[in-house]
Amino acid sequence: MPKYRLVFQKTGSAKWLSHLDVMHTFARAFLRAGIPLKHSEGFNPHPKISIAHPLPVGVEGYGELLDFEADCPSLERVPELLNAALPVGLRAIRAYPPQAAASEIALALYRLTFEYDNGAPAPERLADFFAQETIPVVKRSKKGETEINLRDAYLSFVARDAGEGRIEAEVVLDAARAPVNPKYFESALAETSLKPNYMAATREKFLDSTEKDFE
Amino acid sequence: MDSRLDRILRRVEKPARYTGGEYGAIIKNRAEVDTRVAFCFPDVYEVGMSNLGMQILYGLKNSMPGVWCERCFAPWPDMEREMRQAGIPLYALESGDPIREFDAVCFTLQYEMSYTNILNMLDLAGLELRAERREGFPVVFAGGSCAYNGEPLAPFVDFFVLGEGEEMNVEVVREIQRAKRDGISKQDFLRRVSAIPGVYVPSFYDVEYHTDGRVASITPKNGVPEKVVKRIVKDLDQMYFPEKTVVPSTEVIHDRVTVELFRGCIRGCRFCQAGQIYRPVRSKSCETVVKQAKALLEHTGCEEISLSSLSTSDYRPLGQLCDLLLEFCEPRRTNLSLPSLRADNFSFELMERVQKVRKSGLTFAPEAGSQRLRDAINKNVREEDLARTCRIAFEGGYSTLKLYFMIGLPTETDEDVLAIAGLAYRMMKLAKETATSKRGVRITVSVACFVPKPHTPFQWEAQNSMEEFKRKIDLLKGKMPRAIAYNWHDPSTSYLEAVFARGDRRLGDVLEQAWRDGCKFDGWNEYFDFEKWMGAFKKVGLDPDFYALRERGEDEILPWNHISVGVDPEYLKRERAAAYRSEITPDCRAGCSGCGASDFLEGGVCDA
């Protein structure tokens, strides 16, 4: 079990930082904040921090989890000290000794905002689309392109009209088995009349296998 | 951030380049700001954010009440395309506001191959390229090492600032504040700002040409001085230094804290522009360096600190400094790096102390293969010294050695070129005999093409033609031992550098034409397009050979004749003559050679 866990937000301009950037930025922020992180042993020691299910670049997160080992003066003061040392968009919320390992995260709740510059379709149409049994999308990775069924990646998709040409959807994604980048919800619509002009994605929180908030 | 920017950022490479928001970035309340300055670096974010000068001047200008200085970098072509398509003009990173709404737009000139990026950034900002076509504010000015002959950019900038910026920039920005308050015209502002020592307004100098293209005369008007003399800061201990800098959240080229040790160089290598233009030698005290280093390491949380100067091993209290810094760095796991070490006064014991864990590698720049040519260029390094240092390093377990050379230096013969292979061979042999590293020693030889630079003893020299460079590169390739990795610079880039380094203001037309034809990021191989450049010269009707390959007469009026870096042209001529006799000039510490730069300092004595 890691010693401590930090809940943090990654929003606004910070959503464009890569996972490595975030790790590096936190390592420095801990140092700036006067909280010395423990380092691994060996030839090339690195600070002991790890982030559960790193966010894809461009996606905001409100309940991100970072496990760390450090000599903390007071766990309660960690967020305040860190926030004085973090860049815009990265914000520490609270730190605590965790009860469960990050590997027990099962699900993630996402909020997807579909923007339609010329008026949004009825939310039911989006919900119907994402209720289909098969939703083929082409997944691109370094290894090449593979076709997957997006429907296997989420448990539920609930959409509502958010006004101003926007439809907001709450989606519970499978975070454990084969997590997908939420951008595929946009690309799935690319060839349809439901194609948005833009889709913003936010990960609200992690859930355990019983759909309770993951601590 | 609005979704308009988000919509394009998701399609570009490394979007974090374009968002700002870093720790240490300065956000001011618009209501308390009367003067907005955009500090533009004409290259991509990762390059610009590695530049110490930018961090210094950014902090400096923001320390002025009422002034908000923001950063702006050249967007990579993928982002530029998206911005143009979406109609988003070039914006400053801190506020996201378009820089065309600012009061001043300033550029730092680090190398000639970034000039087209300046034009591109002006255009992307929605500003007219030509200074004469821009009315009112923002004014556009430029400084940095290329400003000592910024003539090719003269048509595009309103003025240059020459020399060290720590004091001059405050005076210039104050003048901009005053001009805005008084509501005066740009012309009146330029008259006022031209009175600040070190400020050069090119439109206040008429340049005439002989029919063969040489400069016939440079005539000042509006009461400006005949020679604009660069500025220096006399006391580096009292000088402004930012103890809070912007810490990039994303990877940059040099992701570390940098603290200067001294300015100027005691060595006087005859090819080296930096060695002349940063004179006279002035040092920071050990106490100042330690204080600034600690403050910056604490502020940034960086894992590495680099000590910067033109020749680190010439800093007198280097040993003491390293001891003091290591005391602080080791418990924090901070690496200390010492670049620009010379092979002849290199202290191995010091290197060992500094690099306790990682034995990275050794890098030296003998510059020339033969002792004769090293004497001619005044690079007073002897092969014995290099061999002695390498031997200790190889015995101590070092496993890489990089050697940097130049070809096309004045007085060079084929024998000198081949001597590079000889030297490399002898180091390889030495490595075989002495190396203790299991992997042996990997030796790399890198060869650059010599570019004659203004304000150096070689400013009158002809550059080798591209064919000649290629011949020499191949000649050396044939003799270079196979076990040595051999790299060389592209002669066509060096040729263009030579054209613009010693160019006159007529070249502005070529710059504009090349930019219109699509040239940008010319310092990046993937974008450099030599044929486009040659086409631009042809369209404008100027011959690049005239600038690169022509030897100038010592009595010729050079395009930078009205610019003084404080070094006496007679001294440059003496040094050039000594080069032709392969005679060395002792370093400034061993004896003053009377370059004239010490006149900047009280009592005329520099801190060599």
Interface residues (C-beta under 8 A of the other chain):
Chain A: G12 S13 A14 W16 L17 S18 L20 D21 H24 T25 A27 R28 A29 F30 L31 R32 H39 F43 P45 V57 G58 A85 L86 P87 V88 G89 E115 K183 N197 Y198 A200
Chain B: M1 S3 D6 R7 L9 R10 P15 A16 Y18 T19 G20 G21 E22 Y23 A25 V247 S249 T250 E251 E298 H299 T300 G301 C302 E303 R332 R333 V357
